[in-house]
Amino acid sequence: MGAHAHNEEVRKPKVKHDGPKRHLVAFIGSLVLTALAFIAVAFEVIPTGFTVPFIVILAFIQAFFQLFVWMHMDQKGHEFARISIFAGLFVILLAVIVFVYWVWI
């Protein structure tokens, strides 16, 4: 127990702390995106045919905020999770394209 205990280096997590500024910016950004979606629907600011695609675009932007700020996907050690998420998104996008093509064409 004594021989290896002193030679091993203490492992510290390599987490970069940016402080609250990054989290506040992301939180305010999420609130702004939510407000834009609400305003687009409640006040009929944009054309009816573009409302759903507009909200979906805002949802994807907000999902990336969630992944990279709150779930720390931009830090080292999350490569497998990042690859899995993007591979899953690719499969879902491919499935949506196939089903839309199948139903409408």
C-alpha positions as CSV (number, residue, x, y, z in Angstrom):
1,M,0.0,0.0,0.0
2,G,2.8,2.4,0.8
3,A,5.0,2.0,-2.4
4,H,2.4,3.0,-5.0
5,A,0.4,5.5,-2.9
6,H,3.1,8.2,-2.9
7,N,4.1,7.8,-6.5
8,E,0.7,8.2,-8.0
9,E,-0.3,11.6,-9.1
10,V,-3.6,12.9,-7.8
11,R,-6.1,13.2,-10.7
12,K,-7.9,16.5,-10.9
13,P,-10.8,17.1,-13.2
14,K,-9.9,19.3,-16.2
15,V,-12.9,21.5,-16.0
16,K,-12.7,25.1,-17.0
17,H,-14.7,27.4,-14.8
18,D,-15.9,30.5,-16.7
19,G,-17.9,31.9,-13.9
20,P,-21.6,32.9,-14.0
21,K,-21.3,35.1,-17.1
22,R,-21.6,32.3,-19.5
23,H,-24.6,30.8,-17.7
24,L,-26.3,34.1,-17.5
25,V,-25.9,34.8,-21.2
26,A,-27.2,31.3,-22.0
27,F,-30.1,31.7,-19.7
28,I,-31.1,35.1,-21.1
29,G,-30.6,33.7,-24.6
30,S,-33.0,30.8,-23.7
31,L,-35.6,33.3,-22.4
32,V,-35.3,35.4,-25.5
33,L,-35.8,32.4,-27.8
34,T,-38.8,31.4,-25.7
35,A,-40.2,34.9,-25.9
36,L,-39.7,35.0,-29.7
37,A,-41.6,31.7,-30.1
38,F,-44.5,33.0,-27.9
39,I,-44.7,36.3,-29.7
40,A,-44.6,34.6,-33.1
41,V,-47.7,32.5,-32.1
42,A,-49.6,34.9,-29.8
43,F,-49.5,38.0,-32.0
44,E,-49.3,36.3,-35.4
45,V,-46.2,38.3,-36.3
46,I,-45.0,35.9,-39.0
47,P,-47.0,34.2,-41.7
48,T,-49.0,31.1,-40.6
49,G,-47.1,28.7,-42.9
50,F,-43.8,29.7,-41.4
51,T,-44.8,29.6,-37.8
52,V,-44.0,25.9,-37.2
53,P,-40.7,25.9,-39.0
54,F,-39.7,29.1,-37.1
55,I,-40.5,27.5,-33.8
56,V,-38.6,24.3,-34.7
57,I,-35.5,26.3,-35.6
58,L,-35.8,28.2,-32.3
59,A,-36.1,24.8,-30.5
60,F,-32.9,23.5,-32.2
61,I,-31.0,26.6,-31.2
62,Q,-32.3,26.3,-27.6
63,A,-31.4,22.6,-27.5
64,F,-27.8,23.4,-28.5
65,F,-27.7,26.0,-25.7
66,Q,-28.8,23.3,-23.3
67,L,-26.3,20.8,-24.6
68,F,-23.2,23.0,-24.7
69,V,-23.8,25.3,-21.7
70,W,-25.8,23.4,-19.1
71,M,-24.7,19.8,-20.0
72,H,-21.0,20.9,-20.7
73,M,-20.8,19.1,-24.0
74,D,-18.1,21.5,-25.1
75,Q,-15.6,20.1,-22.5
76,K,-13.2,17.3,-22.9
77,G,-14.3,13.8,-22.0
78,H,-17.7,14.1,-23.7
79,E,-16.7,13.0,-27.2
80,F,-18.6,9.7,-27.2
81,A,-21.8,11.4,-25.9
82,R,-21.4,14.2,-28.5
83,I,-20.9,11.6,-31.4
84,S,-23.9,9.6,-30.1
85,I,-26.2,12.6,-30.0
86,F,-25.3,13.8,-33.5
87,A,-25.6,10.3,-34.9
88,G,-29.0,10.0,-33.3
89,L,-30.0,13.4,-34.8
90,F,-28.8,12.1,-38.2
91,V,-30.9,9.0,-38.0
92,I,-34.0,10.9,-36.9
93,L,-33.5,13.5,-39.7
94,L,-33.1,10.6,-42.2
95,A,-36.3,8.9,-40.8
96,V,-38.3,12.1,-41.1
97,I,-37.1,12.7,-44.7
98,V,-38.0,9.1,-45.6
99,F,-41.5,9.2,-44.0
100,V,-42.3,12.6,-45.6
101,Y,-41.2,11.4,-49.0
102,W,-43.1,8.1,-48.4
103,V,-46.4,9.9,-47.4
104,W,-46.4,12.9,-49.7
105,I,-44.8,11.6,-52.9
